[in-house]
Amino acid sequence: MIVELVNGSPHKNGSTSAALAEVERVLQEQGIETHVFWVGARPLPGCLGCGKCARLGKCIVDDKVNEFRELAWKADGFVFGSPVHYAALSGHMKSFMDRLFFSEFQGNQNRAFRLKPVAGVAVARRTGTATAFSQLNKYFSIQEMLIVCSRYWNDVFALTPADVPEDREGLMNMRVIARNMAWVLRGQDAARKAGIPLPETGPAVFTHFTRQG
């Protein structure tokens, strides 16, 4: 079993990376393999809403988004971490998430993400983590993912990586995320071995409140 930890900060070794490192450490203690994916520092264009991903099976812009989509198929769980910019997700991370989840939804009927455990982590100097955390969870819920909780919101407060160990409650929550995710993964593995199938999903219905689209 492998969990992909996504570092959505343009700073590869910044505070977001330090927070995710605590999740990774405990996952490995629990016997779960991990892989860290850095979104990078190069500009990422936002979603154009062109819909071509439905035909191509991937985003028309071939960059970090498509690179991660290939890894997502093989992953059993995910942790997405983002810095907070202007009291919300960073623009860099929002572009990544918009295109990743829209192209996956359009092109593959949720198969890479559906019913896989996931957690979002927001890292800020002072405020905005609740908004960023909420934004992340909306991506997960629309893909039928299993949102793994901690004992509080999944946030860590730090200006620099050196500050991360000072947020003892934040790091406690990172450890809770890891232990809970490991438990869910082991439960899913046991269910597969017992022959318990995934729940069926019916045909998708899209409306705009007054008429079916």
N, C-alpha and C positions, 0 to 999 in steps of 0.2 A: 504494500500500500504506500502511496506517495502523495504528499501534500505540496502543492505549489504555493509559495509565498511570494506575492507580488509587491515589489517595492515601487510605489508610484511617485516617489520623490525624484526630482531632477538631480538631487545630491545622492550619489550612490552610497555613501557612508555617513549619511546624516542621521537625524533623530528618528525618522521613520524606520530606517534600517536597524537601528539599535533596539527599537521596540519589537520589531519582527524577530530579531535574534533571540529574544526571550521565549517567544512562541516556538521557534525552531528548536531551541535547546530542549524544551520539555517534550515536544513531539518526539524527538530522537530518543529521549529517555524512555518514552512509552513504546519504543520499537517501531516508530513510523518513519519511513524515509522522507526526506525533504529536498526541495529544490527551490532556490531563490531566483526569481525573474525580475530583473531591473528594467523598468519601462524606458529608462534612458534620459538623456538631456537634450536630444534633438527635438525640434518642434514637431508636434503631432497635429495634423489637421483634424478638424471636427467632422462629424457625420454630415454628409451632403443630402441624405434622404433620397438618394437616387434609386434605391431598391435593386441595384444590379447584383448585390450579394445573394439575392434569392436565386439568380441564374448561375452565378459563378461559384457559389458555395463558400465564398470568402469576400472580404472587403476589396473594393476595386483599388484602393490605395495599399500597395504592398509594403508594409513596414512592420513595426513591432507588434501591431495588432494581429496580423496574420501569423507572425512568428509564434505568438503566444497561443493562438487558436489551435495550432498543431499540437502544442504541449498539453492543452486542456483535455484533449481526447484521452490521453494516457493517465491523467491525474485522477485520484480518488477523492481529493478534497482541496479546498482553496482558502487562503487568507489574503485579502486585498488590503494593503496599507496605503494611506494617503496623508500627505501633509495638509494642513488647513491654510488656505489663502483667502483673505477677505471673508472670514467666518463661514467658509464652505469648502467643498472639494477644490483642489487646485485645478486650474484650467487644463493643465497637462493631463491630469488623471481623468478628468471628466471626458475629454476627447477620447482617451483610451477606452474608458468604460462604455461610452455611447456607441462607438463603432464596434467594439468587441461583442457586446450583448445584442446589438441590433443585427449584426451580420450573422451571429450564431442563431438567433431566433428566426431570421428570414431564410437562412440557407440550410439549416439542419434540424429543424423541428425540436429544438432544445436538447438534442441527444448528448452533447458534450458536457452540459451542466445539469441537466434535469436530475433531481433527487440526490445530488451530491452535497455533502456538508460544506458549509462556507461560513466565514466570519469576516467582518470588516473592521479595520482599525484606523482611527483618526488620531493624528499627532499635531499638537499645537503649542505655541508659546503660552497662550492665555485663554482664548475663547474661540468658539465656532465648531468645537468637536461634535456637539450634538447634531448640528445641521449636517455636517459631513457624514457622520455615522448614519443618519437617516437617509441621505442620498444613496449611500452604498447599499443599504438594505433594500431599496426599491429595485435596484438592478437584480438582486438575488431573488426577490419574491416573484418577479415577472417570469423568471426562468424555472420556477418550481424547485428551487434549491432548498436545502435544509439548513436554516440559519442557526448556527451554534452560538449560544449565549455564554456570557460570563456572569459575574456577580454584580456588575454595574455596567454602564456604557463602556464600550471598548475604546477607551481613549487614554492617551499618555500625554503629559504636559512637560515640555522641554524646549529650550531654545537651542541647545547644542546637544550632540550625542552624550557628552559628559554629564548632562543634567538628567538623563533618563533614569539612572539608578536611584535618583533622589525621589522620584515619584513611586513610592513603594506600593501604593494602592493600584496605580496603573499597571505596574509589573505583575502584581498579584492577579489582575484580570487577564493579562497575557498568559499566565500559567494556567488559569482556569479554562481559557479558550482551548489551549493545547490538550489538556486532560479530557475535556468534554468531547473534543473532536476525535481524539483517539478512541474514546468509548463508542461514539457513533460509528466510526469506521469498523471497529471490531464487531459491532452489532450487525452492520450491513454484510460483513463477510460471513458471519454465522447464518444470516438469512439466506444468502446465496447458496451456501453449502447445504442448507436444509431444504432447498428447492422452493423457497417462497418467492414468487414472481413480483416484479414491480407492478404497482397499480396501473391499470389501463388508462389511457388518455384518449378522450373522444376528439372529434373534429373541432378545430378552432372556429370560433364565431367572433367576427369583428363588426362592431356597430359604431355609429357616431350619434347615439342616443335616440335618434328619430327613425333612422332607416338602417338596414343591414348593408354594410359596405361590400 
